[in-house]
Structures are given as C-alpha cells and as structure tokens.
Amino acid sequence: MRKSDITSTSAIAPKLLVVTATPTSMKNIEGDVKREKPISSDYKKQQQLYKEDEESELVEVLNKMTDRNKKDIQESIAKLDRRDIERIKDLCRNYNKLQKYSKLITDTDNLQKFKTALQNEIGKKLSDHQLQHAANSIRKAKLYIENVLDGKFVTHGSYGINHTKHNLEYGYLIVGLMQPSKRRTVMTTTKERK
C-alpha cells in the first residue's frame, strides 16, 4: 500500500525546471566574482600596525603607573588571558581620570569633593557604600595592576573568583573606568557588524 502511494504521488509531483547557463549569464557571474575582492594585504598591515601602536601605548602607560621595565611588562601581558588584558586596557585608557580622582581623594580627607565630581561626571547619584568602593579601588589602582601583571589573583572558593580582585573591579565599574564584560561583548559584536 505504501509503495502504491509513493508511485502515485511521484506521478502527480511537478517536473523540475532545469535552467542552463548561457555565455552572457556566465560573464555576469564572473564579473560578480571579480568585484568581490579579498582582504588586501594593505588592510592587514594597517591592522597589524594599529595593534602594535595600541600595545606600545598600553606598555607606556603601564610603565608610568608601575615603574616597571617595558620588557617585563610585555612579558607579563603575554601571559594574561584576554579578559584581564581588556580590564587593564580600560584602566590605561582612563589613566587621566584615574589620576584626577586619585588627586581628589588624596588632597582632601573628606570625600565630598570626590563624590560631587564623580556624580557630575557619571550622571547619577551614588550611595555611601558605592562611593567607598570606588575610593578604595582608585587608591589601590597600582597594586591592582601589579597583581594582575604578576598573576597573583588566584581564584578561591566554590565561586571561582578572587574576591579582592572582584571588589576592586566593582569599584572601577562604578566610577566608569572599566566596562562590564557583557557590555564589552555587545560593543565588539556591534563594531564587527559595521
């Protein structure tokens, strides 16, 4: 019964339309293929130069912040995972803000100037707890970077994080010196689409 159903439906099924290519249509296809250019070597060279410039700038700022040898910094960066590199890059990009906030914190024992400057810049009110986190993170920026470069933040516990590192990064996130990981992935995928 099944076999009879198959043969009867195949007889009813429409015939496939076969299209042949003419010499004119072949020329059009070849023209389309020629228009699609592979990535040029100039573009690759530009990207490589951009990466090298970005890396040398990163090493320069880290040299200022930690007073370490540039070669040692490059070797340390080579050992880091991508996430730690991105976090250090965020701090280096915001080096001027970091200096400004650090000066506000150390010049006055009162955090009021720091609080008003920070709230004006980020555009939102901060709780005392958030303000304290931010101030502690800014005070310990050099220590944070040195520990990341040396690989001293070892994860512990069932959470798989280092709480000291996590708390310092939370302070940098509050101030806007670092971007959250989720936002970074959204921004990089958006840039790749362009």
N, CA and C atoms as an extended XYZ file, in Angstrom:
582
Properties=species:S:1:pos:R:3:atomname:S:1:resname:S:1:resid:I:1 pbc="F F F"
N         0.823       -1.180        0.000 N   MET     1
C         0.000        0.000        0.000 CA  MET     1
C         0.879        1.261        0.000 C   MET     1
N         1.954        1.235        0.819 N   ARG     2
C         2.834        2.383        0.846 CA  ARG     2
C         3.495        2.592       -0.505 C   ARG     2
N         3.922        1.503       -1.120 N   LYS     3
C         4.581        1.626       -2.414 CA  LYS     3
C         3.647        2.218       -3.448 C   LYS     3
N         2.417        1.842       -3.379 N   SER     4
C         1.480        2.389       -4.355 CA  SER     4
C         1.253        3.879       -4.115 C   SER     4
N         1.301        4.315       -2.838 N   ASP     5
C         1.162        5.736       -2.529 CA  ASP     5
C         2.343        6.526       -3.083 C   ASP     5
N         3.532        5.975       -2.965 N   ILE     6
C         4.713        6.672       -3.437 CA  ILE     6
C         4.693        6.821       -4.947 C   ILE     6
N         4.366        5.763       -5.633 N   THR     7
C         4.364        5.846       -7.090 CA  THR     7
C         3.261        6.757       -7.587 C   THR     7
N         2.150        6.762       -6.896 N   SER     8
C         1.063        7.622       -7.357 CA  SER     8
C         1.375        9.101       -7.093 C   SER     8
N         2.047        9.418       -5.958 N   THR     9
C         2.373       10.817       -5.678 CA  THR     9
C         3.499       11.303       -6.570 C   THR     9
N         4.449       10.427       -6.899 N   SER    10
C         5.539       10.864       -7.753 CA  SER    10
C         5.037       11.173       -9.160 C   SER    10
N         3.987       10.513       -9.558 N   ALA    11
C         3.427       10.802      -10.873 CA  ALA    11
C         2.721       12.150      -10.869 C   ALA    11
N         2.208       12.549       -9.698 N   ILE    12
C         1.493       13.808       -9.588 CA  ILE    12
C         2.460       14.973       -9.397 C   ILE    12
N         3.642       14.714       -8.791 N   ALA    13
C         4.590       15.786       -8.466 CA  ALA    13
C         5.010       16.530       -9.728 C   ALA    13
N         5.169       17.854       -9.630 N   PRO    14
C         5.543       18.622      -10.813 CA  PRO    14
C         6.977       18.325      -11.227 C   PRO    14
N         7.237       18.495      -12.501 N   LYS    15
C         8.587       18.248      -13.004 CA  LYS    15
C         9.469       19.431      -12.621 C   LYS    15
N        10.746       19.130      -12.372 N   LEU    16
C        11.701       20.167      -12.007 CA  LEU    16
C        12.089       20.966      -13.241 C   LEU    16
N        12.251       22.228      -13.055 N   LEU    17
C        12.643       23.120      -14.126 CA  LEU    17
C        14.164       23.159      -14.190 C   LEU    17
N        14.734       22.839      -15.312 N   VAL    18
C        16.170       22.820      -15.476 CA  VAL    18
C        16.584       24.108      -16.176 C   VAL    18
N        17.531       24.829      -15.554 N   VAL    19
C        17.994       26.086      -16.113 CA  VAL    19
C        19.425       25.884      -16.582 C   VAL    19
N        19.698       26.339      -17.771 N   THR    20
C        21.060       26.234      -18.287 CA  THR    20
C        21.669       27.622      -18.331 C   THR    20
N        22.970       27.673      -18.178 N   ALA    21
C        23.666       28.954      -18.206 CA  ALA    21
C        24.068       29.286      -19.634 C   ALA    21
N        23.818       30.504      -20.023 N   THR    22
C        24.211       30.964      -21.349 CA  THR    22
C        25.548       31.686      -21.227 C   THR    22
N        26.254       31.873      -22.318 N   PRO    23
C        27.543       32.576      -22.240 CA  PRO    23
C        27.402       33.979      -21.645 C   PRO    23
N        26.310       34.674      -21.885 N   THR    24
C        26.116       36.014      -21.339 CA  THR    24
C        25.964       35.955      -19.828 C   THR    24
N        25.192       35.000      -19.345 N   SER    25
C        24.998       34.898      -17.900 CA  SER    25
C        26.285       34.476      -17.206 C   SER    25
N        27.124       33.688      -17.858 N   MET    26
C        28.410       33.289      -17.288 CA  MET    26
C        29.325       34.508      -17.117 C   MET    26
N        29.308       35.430      -18.094 N   LYS    27
C        30.119       36.643      -17.984 CA  LYS    27
C        29.657       37.494      -16.807 C   LYS    27
N        28.343       37.561      -16.591 N   ASN    28
C        27.816       38.320      -15.457 CA  ASN    28
C        28.269       37.716      -14.131 C   ASN    28
N        28.265       36.384      -14.053 N   ILE    29
C        28.685       35.704      -12.826 CA  ILE    29
C        30.161       35.953      -12.581 C   ILE    29
N        30.987       35.843      -13.626 N   GLU    30
C        32.418       36.084      -13.488 CA  GLU    30
C        32.689       37.519      -13.051 C   GLU    30
N        31.919       38.465      -13.597 N   GLY    31
C        32.079       39.873      -13.208 CA  GLY    31
C        31.761       40.074      -11.743 C   GLY    31
N        30.716       39.386      -11.233 N   ASP    32
C        30.362       39.495       -9.819 CA  ASP    32
C        31.473       38.942       -8.939 C   ASP    32
N        32.068       37.843       -9.368 N   VAL    33
C        33.140       37.232       -8.581 CA  VAL    33
C        34.355       38.151       -8.548 C   VAL    33
N        34.674       38.786       -9.676 N   LYS    34
C        35.823       39.682       -9.726 CA  LYS    34
C        35.617       40.906       -8.843 C   LYS    34
N        34.381       41.361       -8.689 N   ARG    35
C        34.100       42.539       -7.867 CA  ARG    35
C        34.312       42.269       -6.389 C   ARG    35
N        34.158       41.019       -5.957 N   GLU    36
C        34.368       40.650       -4.557 CA  GLU    36
C        35.864       40.470       -4.341 C   GLU    36
N        36.492       41.480       -3.790 N   LYS    37
C        37.932       41.448       -3.590 CA  LYS    37
C        38.248       40.837       -2.234 C   LYS    37
N        39.297       40.040       -2.177 N   PRO    38
C        39.719       39.531       -0.872 CA  PRO    38
C        40.321       40.667       -0.049 C   PRO    38
N        40.502       40.422        1.231 N   ILE    39
C        41.076       41.438        2.106 CA  ILE    39
C        42.493       41.712        1.634 C   ILE    39
N        42.771       42.964        1.401 N   SER    40
C        44.072       43.330        0.853 CA  SER    40
C        45.156       43.216        1.912 C   SER    40
N        46.370       43.071        1.438 N   SER    41
C        47.493       42.989        2.368 CA  SER    41
C        47.721       44.344        3.045 C   SER    41
N        47.349       45.446        2.364 N   ASP    42
C        47.464       46.771        2.983 CA  ASP    42
C        46.585       46.874        4.218 C   ASP    42
N        45.371       46.337        4.111 N   TYR    43
C        44.449       46.362        5.244 CA  TYR    43
C        45.024       45.551        6.402 C   TYR    43
N        45.580       44.387        6.085 N   LYS    44
C        46.170       43.554        7.133 CA  LYS    44
C        47.351       44.263        7.790 C   LYS    44
N        48.160       44.948        6.982 N   LYS    45
C        49.297       45.687        7.528 CA  LYS    45
C        48.817       46.811        8.438 C   LYS    45
N        47.755       47.509        8.023 N   GLN    46
C        47.213       48.589        8.837 CA  GLN    46
C        46.706       48.062       10.174 C   GLN    46
N        46.011       46.921       10.121 N   GLN    47
C        45.504       46.331       11.365 CA  GLN    47
C        46.662       45.928       12.280 C   GLN    47
N        47.715       45.361       11.693 N   GLN    48
C        48.870       44.953       12.481 CA  GLN    48
C        49.548       46.174       13.112 C   GLN    48
N        49.705       47.240       12.328 N   LEU    49
C        50.309       48.468       12.858 CA  LEU    49
C        49.459       49.058       13.973 C   LEU    49
N        48.123       49.008       13.791 N   TYR    50
C        47.216       49.514       14.821 CA  TYR    50
C        47.387       48.723       16.112 C   TYR    50
N        47.474       47.399       16.001 N   LYS    51
C        47.653       46.566       17.187 CA  LYS    51
C        48.984       46.854       17.871 C   LYS    51
N        50.027       47.035       17.063 N   GLU    52
C        51.338       47.337       17.633 CA  GLU    52
C        51.333       48.699       18.324 C   GLU    52
N        50.692       49.693       17.713 N   ASP    53
C        50.587       51.022       18.335 CA  ASP    53
C        49.811       50.958       19.637 C   ASP    53
N        48.708       50.213       19.619 N   GLU    54
C        47.886       50.070       20.815 CA  GLU    54
C        48.673       49.386       21.921 C   GLU    54
N        49.434       48.352       21.566 N   GLU    55
C        50.218       47.634       22.558 CA  GLU    55
C        51.332       48.517       23.125 C   GLU    55
N        52.005       49.281       22.255 N   SER    56
C        53.092       50.144       22.757 CA  SER    56
C        52.529       51.243       23.654 C   SER    56
N        51.345       51.757       23.314 N   GLU    57
C        50.704       52.764       24.164 CA  GLU    57
C        50.339       52.168       25.521 C   GLU    57
N        49.837       50.937       25.501 N   LEU    58
C        49.489       50.249       26.737 CA  LEU    58
C        50.730       50.060       27.602 C   LEU    58
N        51.823       49.638       26.993 N   VAL    59
C        53.068       49.430       27.736 CA  VAL    59
C        53.577       50.750       28.311 C   VAL    59
N        53.468       51.835       27.546 N   GLU    60
C        53.904       53.156       28.031 CA  GLU    60
C        53.144       53.569       29.286 C   GLU    60
N        51.827       53.433       29.240 N   VAL    61
C        51.010       53.842       30.390 CA  VAL    61
C        51.290       52.942       31.589 C   VAL    61
N        51.424       51.638       31.347 N   LEU    62
C        51.728       50.719       32.447 CA  LEU    62
C        53.104       51.019       33.040 C   LEU    62
N        54.024       51.447       32.199 N   ASN    63
C        55.344       51.833       32.674 CA  ASN    63
C        55.232       53.025       33.614 C   ASN    63
N        54.398       54.004       33.265 N   LYS    64
C        54.187       55.180       34.128 CA  LYS    64
C        53.529       54.778       35.446 C   LYS    64
N        52.562       53.879       35.365 N   MET    65
C        51.794       53.524       36.558 CA  MET    65
C        52.587       52.649       37.529 C   MET    65
N        53.409       51.737       36.994 N   THR    66
C        54.055       50.755       37.858 CA  THR    66
C        55.552       50.939       38.007 C   THR    66
N        56.157       51.797       37.200 N   ASP    67
C        57.608       51.990       37.193 CA  ASP    67
C        58.365       50.694       36.908 C   ASP    67
N        57.779       49.848       36.088 N   ARG    68
C        58.424       48.589       35.701 CA  ARG    68
C        59.118       48.736       34.356 C   ARG    68
N        60.023       47.825       34.103 N   ASN    69
C        60.716       47.753       32.828 CA  ASN    69
C        59.715       47.398       31.725 C   ASN    69
N        59.830       48.029       30.556 N   LYS    70
C        58.880       47.797       29.465 CA  LYS    70
C        58.910       46.352       28.981 C   LYS    70
N        60.082       45.764       28.961 N   LYS    71
C        60.200       44.367       28.514 CA  LYS    71
C        59.464       43.435       29.486 C   LYS    71
N        59.619       43.700       30.775 N   ASP    72
C        58.922       42.893       31.789 CA  ASP    72
C        57.404       43.029       31.647 C   ASP    72
N        56.954       44.238       31.344 N   ILE    73
C        55.516       44.469       31.159 CA  ILE    73
C        55.006       43.685       29.959 C   ILE    73
N        55.751       43.709       28.855 N   GLN    74
C        55.341       42.971       27.658 CA  GLN    74
C        55.266       41.474       27.926 C   GLN    74
N        56.234       40.950       28.674 N   GLU    75
C        56.231       39.526       29.007 CA  GLU    75
C        55.037       39.177       29.900 C   GLU    75
N        54.735       40.046       30.832 N   SER    76
C        53.587       39.809       31.728 CA  SER    76
C        52.273       39.843       30.952 C   SER    76
N        52.137       40.799       30.032 N   ILE    77
C        50.914       40.907       29.230 CA  ILE    77
C        50.722       39.665       28.378 C   ILE    77
N        51.813       39.120       27.862 N   ALA    78
C        51.734       37.930       27.017 CA  ALA    78
C        51.181       36.726       27.780 C   ALA    78
N        51.341       36.702       29.086 N   LYS    79
C        50.877       35.584       29.907 CA  LYS    79
C        49.417       35.725       30.351 C   LYS    79
N        48.847       36.928       30.202 N   LEU    80
C        47.495       37.180       30.707 CA  LEU    80
C        46.429       36.644       29.764 C   LEU    80
N        45.261       36.367       30.332 N   ASP    81
C        44.135       35.993       29.479 CA  ASP    81
C        43.464       37.255       28.937 C   ASP    81
N        42.627       37.085       27.943 N   ARG    82
C        42.016       38.207       27.221 CA  ARG    82
C        41.232       39.125       28.141 C   ARG    82
N        40.518       38.567       29.083 N   ARG    83
C        39.678       39.376       29.973 CA  ARG    83
C        40.515       40.327       30.832 C   ARG    83
N        41.617       39.810       31.380 N   ASP    84
C        42.480       40.662       32.197 CA  ASP    84
C        43.142       41.745       31.350 C   ASP    84
N        43.516       41.412       30.142 N   ILE    85
C        44.118       42.409       29.250 CA  ILE    85
C        43.124       43.519       28.967 C   ILE    85
N        41.874       43.158       28.689 N   GLU    86
C        40.851       44.167       28.411 CA  GLU    86
C        40.619       45.071       29.622 C   GLU    86
N        40.637       44.507       30.807 N   ARG    87
C        40.424       45.312       32.014 CA  ARG    87
C        41.586       46.279       32.246 C   ARG    87
N        42.801       45.801       31.999 N   ILE    88
C        43.956       46.687       32.138 CA  ILE    88
C        43.915       47.773       31.067 C   ILE    88
N        43.519       47.418       29.860 N   LYS    89
C        43.397       48.416       28.789 CA  LYS    89
C        42.390       49.496       29.181 C   LYS    89
N        41.288       49.080       29.794 N   ASP    90
C        40.283       50.058       30.241 CA  ASP    90
C        40.892       51.054       31.224 C   ASP    90
N        41.652       50.551       32.182 N   LEU    91
C        42.277       51.448       33.165 CA  LEU    91
C        43.298       52.369       32.494 C   LEU    91
N        44.047       51.834       31.550 N   CYS    92
C        45.058       52.659       30.867 CA  CYS    92
C        44.405       53.723       29.990 C   CYS    92
N        43.288       53.386       29.337 N   ARG    93
C        42.574       54.376       28.535 CA  ARG    93
C        42.066       55.521       29.402 C   ARG    93
N        41.729       55.197       30.631 N   ASN    94
C        41.175       56.185       31.559 CA  ASN    94
C        42.220       56.647       32.577 C   ASN    94
N        43.463       56.612       32.191 N   TYR    95
C        44.560       56.982       33.092 CA  TYR    95
C        44.407       58.414       33.604 C   TYR    95
N        43.999       59.331       32.746 N   ASN    96
C        43.830       60.726       33.177 CA  ASN    96
C        42.739       60.856       34.236 C   ASN    96
N        41.626       60.150       34.030 N   LYS    97
C        40.551       60.172       35.038 CA  LYS    97
C        41.039       59.566       36.346 C   LYS    97
N        41.781       58.484       36.224 N   LEU    98
C        42.305       57.814       37.410 CA  LEU    98
C        43.196       58.757       38.211 C   LEU    98
N        44.056       59.504       37.520 N   GLN    99
C        44.907       60.479       38.194 CA  GLN    99
C        44.075       61.587       38.840 C   GLN    99
N        43.074       62.059       38.104 N   LYS   100
C        42.216       63.144       38.613 CA  LYS   100
C        41.495       62.706       39.889 C   LYS   100
N        40.878       61.528       39.861 N   TYR   101
C        40.152       61.032       41.023 CA  TYR   101
C        41.102       60.749       42.182 C   TYR   101
N        42.269       60.219       41.868 N   SER   102
C        43.252       59.924       42.911 CA  SER   102
C        43.686       61.200       43.616 C   SER   102
N        43.868       62.252       42.844 N   LYS   103
C        44.253       63.536       43.427 CA  LYS   103
C        43.132       64.083       44.316 C   LYS   103
N        41.877       63.959       43.862 N   LEU   104
C        40.743       64.426       44.663 CA  LEU   104
C        40.647       63.664       45.984 C   LEU   104
N        40.943       62.385       45.954 N   ILE   105
C        40.845       61.568       47.162 CA  ILE   105
C        41.973       61.894       48.130 C   ILE   105
N        43.198       62.028       47.613 N   THR   106
C        44.342       62.244       48.498 CA  THR   106
C        44.462       63.681       48.988 C   THR   106
N        43.991       64.657       48.211 N   ASP   107
C        44.088       66.056       48.625 CA  ASP   107
C        43.191       66.378       49.810 C   ASP   107
N        42.064       65.726       49.869 N   THR   108
C        41.135       66.010       50.973 CA  THR   108
C        40.810       64.724       51.711 C   THR   108
N        40.745       64.833       53.010 N   ASP   109
C        40.321       63.677       53.793 CA  ASP   109
C        38.820       63.467       53.622 C   ASP   109
N        38.133       64.526       53.317 N   ASN   110
C        36.698       64.469       53.108 CA  ASN   110
C        36.429       64.022       51.667 C   ASN   110
N        35.591       63.054       51.486 N   LEU   111
C        35.301       62.535       50.151 CA  LEU   111
C        34.225       63.335       49.428 C   LEU   111
N        33.814       64.458       49.991 N   GLN   112
C        32.714       65.226       49.400 CA  GLN   112
C        33.069       65.758       48.005 C   GLN   112
N        34.280       66.316       47.837 N   LYS   113
C        34.680       66.815       46.521 CA  LYS   113
C        34.726       65.683       45.496 C   LYS   113
N        35.270       64.560       45.942 N   PHE   114
C        35.336       63.387       45.070 CA  PHE   114
C        33.928       62.941       44.684 C   PHE   114
N        33.043       62.918       45.650 N   LYS   115
C        31.669       62.481       45.407 CA  LYS   115
C        30.961       63.395       44.403 C   LYS   115
N        31.057       64.698       44.594 N   THR   116
C        30.365       65.617       43.680 CA  THR   116
C        30.972       65.566       42.283 C   THR   116
N        32.302       65.508       42.184 N   ALA   117
C        32.945       65.429       40.866 CA  ALA   117
C        32.555       64.138       40.153 C   ALA   117
N        32.551       63.054       40.884 N   LEU   118
C        32.211       61.751       40.303 CA  LEU   118
C        30.753       61.703       39.871 C   LEU   118
N        29.858       62.166       40.717 N   GLN   119
C        28.435       62.150       40.379 CA  GLN   119
C        28.134       63.057       39.191 C   GLN   119
N        28.806       64.197       39.105 N   ASN   120
C        28.607       65.075       37.955 CA  ASN   120
C        29.096       64.417       36.667 C   ASN   120
N        30.192       63.692       36.755 N   GLU   121
C        30.761       63.080       35.555 CA  GLU   121
C        29.961       61.867       35.090 C   GLU   121
N        29.544       61.018       36.017 N   ILE   122
C        28.823       59.813       35.592 CA  ILE   122
C        27.321       60.056       35.461 C   ILE   122
N        26.839       61.128       36.030 N   GLY   123
C        25.439       61.492       35.853 CA  GLY   123
C        24.451       60.736       36.706 C   GLY   123
N        24.888       60.169       37.804 N   LYS   124
C        23.944       59.510       38.713 CA  LYS   124
C        24.451       59.604       40.137 C   LYS   124
N        23.523       59.460       41.070 N   LYS   125
C        23.863       59.533       42.492 CA  LYS   125
C        24.437       58.194       42.942 C   LYS   125
N        25.366       58.283       43.876 N   LEU   126
C        25.999       57.097       44.426 CA  LEU   126
C        25.699       56.977       45.911 C   LEU   126
N        25.529       55.752       46.357 N   SER   127
C        25.352       55.532       47.790 CA  SER   127
C        26.718       55.647       48.472 C   SER   127
N        26.706       55.762       49.782 N   ASP   128
C        27.965       55.851       50.532 CA  ASP   128
C        28.800       54.581       50.340 C   ASP   128
N        28.116       53.455       50.255 N   HIS   129
C        28.787       52.172       50.053 CA  HIS   129
C        29.506       52.155       48.690 C   HIS   129
N        28.817       52.601       47.646 N   GLN   130
C        29.418       52.656       46.314 CA  GLN   130
C        30.579       53.636       46.277 C   GLN   130
N        30.412       54.758       46.929 N   LEU   131
C        31.463       55.761       46.976 CA  LEU   131
C        32.711       55.213       47.667 C   LEU   131
N        32.515       54.492       48.743 N   GLN   132
C        33.642       53.904       49.467 CA  GLN   132
C        34.351       52.853       48.611 C   GLN   132
N        33.577       52.036       47.894 N   HIS   133
C        34.154       51.038       46.975 CA  HIS   133
C        35.005       51.724       45.912 C   HIS   133
N        34.469       52.761       45.316 N   ALA   134
C        35.170       53.483       44.259 CA  ALA   134
C        36.465       54.103       44.784 C   ALA   134
N        36.400       54.742       45.953 N   ALA   135
C        37.579       55.383       46.529 CA  ALA   135
C        38.666       54.351       46.842 C   ALA   135
N        38.280       53.214       47.415 N   ASN   136
C        39.251       52.157       47.723 CA  ASN   136
C        39.895       51.618       46.450 C   ASN   136
N        39.105       51.437       45.415 N   SER   137
C        39.639       50.923       44.153 CA  SER   137
C        40.626       51.897       43.534 C   SER   137
N        40.322       53.171       43.582 N   ILE   138
C        41.221       54.181       42.999 CA  ILE   138
C        42.520       54.253       43.788 C   ILE   138
N        42.421       54.168       45.103 N   ARG   139
C        43.631       54.187       45.930 CA  ARG   139
C        44.545       53.002       45.622 C   ARG   139
N        43.947       51.879       45.274 N   LYS   140
C        44.716       50.652       45.072 CA  LYS   140
C        44.917       50.300       43.594 C   LYS   140
N        44.836       51.274       42.713 N   ALA   141
C        44.950       51.008       41.268 CA  ALA   141
C        46.312       50.415       40.911 C   ALA   141
N        47.374       50.990       41.451 N   LYS   142
C        48.717       50.485       41.146 CA  LYS   142
C        48.880       49.057       41.645 C   LYS   142
N        48.429       48.796       42.856 N   LEU   143
C        48.511       47.451       43.424 CA  LEU   143
C        47.693       46.460       42.589 C   LEU   143
N        46.518       46.882       42.161 N   TYR   144
C        45.663       46.021       41.328 CA  TYR   144
C        46.392       45.635       40.033 C   TYR   144
N        46.948       46.626       39.351 N   ILE   145
C        47.614       46.364       38.074 CA  ILE   145
C        48.844       45.469       38.274 C   ILE   145
N        49.617       45.746       39.307 N   GLU   146
C        50.798       44.918       39.559 CA  GLU   146
C        50.411       43.474       39.864 C   GLU   146
N        49.359       43.289       40.647 N   ASN   147
C        48.924       41.927       40.965 CA  ASN   147
C        48.377       41.196       39.735 C   ASN   147
N        47.689       41.912       38.861 N   VAL   148
C        47.199       41.288       37.626 CA  VAL   148
C        48.383       40.905       36.741 C   VAL   148
N        49.336       41.809       36.584 N   LEU   149
C        50.507       41.520       35.757 CA  LEU   149
C        51.330       40.354       36.307 C   LEU   149
N        51.394       40.242       37.629 N   ASP   150
C        52.160       39.155       38.255 CA  ASP   150
C        51.358       37.866       38.389 C   ASP   150
N        50.072       37.914       38.084 N   GLY   151
C        49.232       36.719       38.204 CA  GLY   151
C        48.978       36.319       39.648 C   GLY   151
N        48.920       37.286       40.542 N   LYS   152
C        48.753       36.995       41.977 CA  LYS   152
C        47.299       36.806       42.397 C   LYS   152
N        46.364       37.173       41.553 N   PHE   153
C        44.961       36.999       41.924 CA  PHE   153
C        44.550       35.565       41.624 C   PHE   153
N        44.674       34.720       42.618 N   VAL   154
C        44.336       33.314       42.472 CA  VAL   154
C        42.888       33.132       42.908 C   VAL   154
N        42.136       32.391       42.106 N   THR   155
C        40.725       32.176       42.446 CA  THR   155
C        40.611       31.200       43.599 C   THR   155
N        39.638       31.455       44.478 N   HIS   156
C        39.373       30.530       45.555 CA  HIS   156
C        37.886       30.347       45.746 C   HIS   156
N        37.597       29.303       46.491 N   GLY   157
C        36.216       29.052       46.845 CA  GLY   157
C        35.418       28.427       45.720 C   GLY   157
N        34.190       28.150       46.049 N   SER   158
C        33.308       27.494       45.084 CA  SER   158
C        32.853       28.438       43.978 C   SER   158
N        33.011       29.751       44.187 N   TYR   159
C        32.576       30.710       43.178 CA  TYR   159
C        33.565       30.846       42.036 C   TYR   159
N        34.813       30.475       42.265 N   GLY   160
C        35.822       30.566       41.228 CA  GLY   160
C        36.263       31.981       40.924 C   GLY   160
N        36.195       32.863       41.925 N   ILE   161
C        36.662       34.239       41.732 CA  ILE   161
C        37.610       34.595       42.864 C   ILE   161
N        38.354       35.643       42.666 N   ASN   162
C        39.159       36.215       43.721 CA  ASN   162
C        38.379       37.420       44.228 C   ASN   162
N        37.971       37.393       45.466 N   HIS   163
C        37.084       38.432       45.991 CA  HIS   163
C        37.755       39.810       46.041 C   HIS   163
N        39.038       39.854       46.315 N   THR   164
C        39.740       41.136       46.342 CA  THR   164
C        39.728       41.769       44.955 C   THR   164
N        40.083       40.978       43.963 N   LYS   165
C        40.082       41.463       42.575 CA  LYS   165
C        38.672       41.876       42.157 C   LYS   165
N        37.704       41.059       42.502 N   HIS   166
C        36.313       41.336       42.152 CA  HIS   166
C        35.833       42.655       42.764 C   HIS   166
N        36.171       42.882       44.029 N   ASN   167
C        35.748       44.111       44.698 CA  ASN   167
C        36.419       45.346       44.098 C   ASN   167
N        37.704       45.229       43.765 N   LEU   168
C        38.395       46.356       43.136 CA  LEU   168
C        37.786       46.664       41.767 C   LEU   168
N        37.507       45.622       40.987 N   GLU   169
C        36.902       45.822       39.667 CA  GLU   169
C        35.509       46.428       39.793 C   GLU   169
N        34.771       46.058       40.824 N   TYR   170
C        33.456       46.647       41.059 CA  TYR   170
C        33.585       48.162       41.280 C   TYR   170
N        34.606       48.566       42.030 N   GLY   171
C        34.852       49.994       42.250 CA  GLY   171
C        35.167       50.716       40.950 C   GLY   171
N        35.947       50.088       40.080 N   TYR   172
C        36.270       50.706       38.788 CA  TYR   172
C        35.041       50.770       37.874 C   TYR   172
N        34.179       49.790       37.990 N   LEU   173
C        32.935       49.803       37.207 CA  LEU   173
C        32.027       50.945       37.650 C   LEU   173
N        31.955       51.172       38.958 N   ILE   174
C        31.122       52.253       39.491 CA  ILE   174
C        31.587       53.598       38.942 C   ILE   174
N        32.897       53.807       38.947 N   VAL   175
C        33.472       55.071       38.510 CA  VAL   175
C        33.407       55.220       36.994 C   VAL   175
N        33.322       54.107       36.288 N   GLY   176
C        33.300       54.149       34.825 CA  GLY   176
C        34.678       54.003       34.215 C   GLY   176
N        35.633       53.540       35.005 N   LEU   177
C        36.979       53.329       34.485 CA  LEU   177
C        37.099       51.992       33.760 C   LEU   177
N        36.166       51.092       34.000 N   MET   178
C        36.118       49.795       33.319 CA  MET   178
C        34.727       49.593       32.763 C   MET   178
N        34.665       48.779       31.731 N   GLN   179
C        33.372       48.403       31.164 CA  GLN   179
C        33.006       47.012       31.651 C   GLN   179
N        31.733       46.780       31.898 N   PRO   180
C        31.328       45.425       32.275 CA  PRO   180
C        31.550       44.461       31.114 C   PRO   180
N        31.805       43.218       31.426 N   SER   181
C        32.084       42.212       30.395 CA  SER   181
C        30.938       42.063       29.408 C   SER   181
N        29.710       42.084       29.878 N   LYS   182
C        28.555       41.924       28.991 CA  LYS   182
C        28.476       43.082       28.007 C   LYS   182
N        28.721       44.282       28.458 N   ARG   183
C        28.665       45.455       27.587 CA  ARG   183
C        29.781       45.399       26.548 C   ARG   183
N        30.943       44.923       26.957 N   ARG   184
C        32.078       44.827       26.056 CA  ARG   184
C        31.777       43.861       24.912 C   ARG   184
N        31.140       42.710       25.215 N   THR   185
C        30.839       41.752       24.157 CA  THR   185
C        29.802       42.312       23.202 C   THR   185
N        28.847       43.067       23.718 N   VAL   186
C        27.846       43.683       22.851 CA  VAL   186
C        28.502       44.727       21.958 C   VAL   186
N        29.415       45.522       22.520 N   MET   187
C        30.085       46.573       21.748 CA  MET   187
C        30.994       45.978       20.684 C   MET   187
N        31.702       44.893       20.987 N   THR   188
C        32.597       44.313       19.993 CA  THR   188
C        31.815       43.660       18.867 C   THR   188
N        30.683       43.033       19.179 N   THR   189
C        29.888       42.452       18.090 CA  THR   189
C        29.269       43.524       17.243 C   THR   189
N        28.911       44.662       17.827 N   THR   190
C        28.369       45.770       17.062 CA  THR   190
C        29.443       46.345       16.136 C   THR   190
N        30.666       46.486       16.630 N   LYS   191
C        31.758       47.006       15.809 CA  LYS   191
C        32.070       46.057       14.662 C   LYS   191
N        32.013       44.734       14.930 N   GLU   192
C        32.307       43.759       13.884 CA  GLU   192
C        31.277       43.804       12.775 C   GLU   192
N        30.045       44.116       13.107 N   ARG   193
C        28.993       44.172       12.086 CA  ARG   193
C        29.170       45.360       11.146 C   ARG   193
N        29.752       46.440       11.664 N   LYS   194
C        29.962       47.622       10.846 CA  LYS   194
C        31.071       47.343        9.898 C   LYS   194
